[in-house]
Amino acid sequence: MSMSKPVTVAAILAIATLSVCSAQTTGYKPPRIAGKPDLNGIWQALSEANWDLEAHVARPAMALRPGPYGPVPAAPVLALGAVGAVPPSLGVVEGGEIPYLPEAVAQKKKNQENWLTLDPEIKCYLPGVPRATYMPYPFEIFQNATSMFIAYEYAGAARDIYLKDPGPAPVDSWMGQSVGHWEGDTLVVDVKGFNDQSWFDRAGNFHSDQLHVVERYTRTSADVISYEATIEDKAVFSRPWKISLPLYRRQEKNVQLMDFKCAEFVEELLYGKWRKKPLGN
Amino acid sequence: MRIQVFVLAVLLGIASGLPGQTPVVNTSLAGKATTSKSFTMPRTLDGHPDLQGTYDLATLTPIDRPAGQGQTMTSEEAKKREAGQQKRVAQGDAKIAGDRTAPPKGGDGSVGAAGNVGGYNYGWLDPGSSYNVVDGQIRTSLIIDPPDGRMPPYTPEAQKRIAAMRSRANSDATESNDPGLDKTPGAYDDPEARPLGEQCLLGFGSTSGPPMLPDYFYNNLHKIVQTGDSVMILTEMVHDVRVVRMNAQHLPSNIRRWLGDSVGHWEGDTLVIDTTNFTSKTRFRGSTENLHVVERFTRTGPKTLLYRFTIEDPATWARPWTGEMAWYATNGLIYEYACHEANYALGDILRGARERDREQGAAKAGK
């Protein structure tokens, strides 16, 4: 997929990404908690990253089939019409493309072609990192002098950011083990101990259990956090690569994390065939 | 002793074949003082008591007081019971013969998941190793009001409602008091009819609550983080996060939440949390969606909180009732409880029931 992408898209993207990154040098001085920038609040990405991290034009649907004049929505998503279409984006990957190893490109393509059965988001599985950050749901940061904790609305995912390194993760997990420290006014979170089950987006971008993510959270204004994640996985990528995107504070006065226990919503999908009286088509 | 355990297990809705724990050192009761005279209240940056930490709710003290017990027990009696528990754990952790025969088809007929065909062995469990101590008293129940330490009787209306529920599907039953395939028509027909714990929607045994209670089984950790305008409480089981909004109004009554809607305020050095707006599926011991829970957290020592809860639901109980327990801080870390992601059980339970339907259909046709 990424091999065949026109070079021009990558070039445009590089420029676009640079402009996002430059937001960090505004000289903004955030309010503080115990001397550190205050990241508390409810934040959300305003981005197409969850559809596809890489630069892409709009597509008719996540799942496609060949039509007489080009791809059309595959039958299972046809009824969604425009609601099921993929919004376009210049992407959030620095340099434009994810540097897959040759054999991993084939897996990415396979993932994308089998999105309906393979994307863990469809089954309401935990999103992993960094995907949790840019899913189209809010998340809340709880910070004080001694703790840093992130709760995500999607699937009720939660992450304790240990401020003291407890040592290697004892077991692989969906959300990994997060260890945070401050570099100046930037919260740096080192995440390891992942399993190989989560994806990065709805376009089949994936990783192995060797994934290592380093996130950087920097407040650049009262209502914006500049977010970067460096992604390293020797089994899948030829070199570390980076995404960056802004996170915005939700402005509604009454905003709060609501329940999105989607495990309930996918029971018909996952178990409907084993009802005593299946609901049929 | 064995009778005692059986009573406890039944009361708590736990399979009698399952009680046990991970083999940890039995904490001496003397070391678990709930108040410390030389203790200086730690405070957060905004001056409120600092309740933060990770707490282990596992305890041998049951929610309801077993018949024949007083409000407290002596330390000799507690030590004896704790030693008995340790022994059971050691037995449960003993090696089992690899060539043992399979359990009888359909289970051995005893109380327990699917008639005790076998589930967890002791090494997986952590139901507590010592009794809960409040005000220096070794408690025999979490419930302190009514004074008999037992949940008040259900109202006639609630008895009818609960009986009707049990005769149909049993989506609020715990796995272990599931009466089985034949006794609850419909309970295995659809995923929605299964217990919320089996659906990975909530932890069983009111671990996420509120009230947040021990489940006498495993995964009893909770973590508290305070910020200027909220208190976050993570329940280990099903990674449920409660965000208590401080000095805020409740949500409109048409917005219902799995763990209810929690708002908090400080009364002196006590955090008071008021929770309403539960979903109709979140049934705490058979309550309705009008369940109202008031929780009070008070720091009582460097490593202990006092947790008190009052339950109110006039359609279920004629009077409010109250319980309390010490929450003990632990250095343990909370690992990911990814329930739904590996929920092979729910599908297999339904598939098993369909397989049985098929066998029964075939048997009928053959007659």
Interface residues (C-beta under 8 A of the other chain):
Chain A: I33 A34 N40 P120 C124 Y125 L126 E140 F142 Q143 N144 A145 T146 S147 F149 A151 A155 G156 A157 A158 D160 Y162 P166 P170 V171 S173 W174 M175 Q197 Q256 L257 M258 D259 K261 A263 E264 E267 E268 L270 Y271 G272 W274 R275 K276 K277
Chain B: T44 L45 Q52 Y188 D189 D190 P191 E192 Q199 C200 L201 K223 V225 Q226 T227 G228 S230 M232 L234 V238 H239 D240 V241 V243 R245 I255 R257 W258 L333 I334 Y335 E336 A338 C339 H340 E341 N343 L346 G347 L350 R351 A353 R354 D357
